[in-house]
Amino acid sequence: MENNHSTVVVFPDGAVAEIEKKIIEAFEVFDQGGDKTVSIRDIGSIVRSLGCFPTEAELHELLANIEKEEPTGYIHLEKFLPVMTKVLLDRSYRPIPEDVLLHAFEALDENKCGYITKEELVKYMTGEGEPFTEEEMEDMLSTALDPETNTLHYRDYILKLIVE
């Protein structure tokens, strides 16, 4: 007789409730009207604030899972919560490891000086791979650049990313 065991992950009591609470809190930051809906444009920021870093394609797939009906431009908490809870429980869209980030920045730092200028950063982030939107670029520049030198000291920036 064959035994087909399926693996069931058991979470400690309250773990799912704790995850749901975090999701609701993150969602509420963007819920301007207090009506349990947010603009579809805010979903990426909410997902990233929860420690998940999907690619644009993965984000579109996530939105497709949330928005089964006709897209309205808004996402309701009751549709977002179960999908995002599963993402967090499955540990999907984890951040890139620190050493990989460092190697990527070092590859961009042609002069090996430990920083990248604002101009270089904008060029790389808007012209290669999955380009940043203007809003994403402004967010990154406001947190990443040293205001005095207008450069990104990437070792410091990586530390900031992994601590948050």
Beta strands, then each sheet from edge to edge (+ up, - down):
strand 1: 37-39
strand 2: 74-76
strand 3: 115-117
strand 4: 151-153
sheet 1: 1+ 2-
sheet 2: 3+ 4-
end
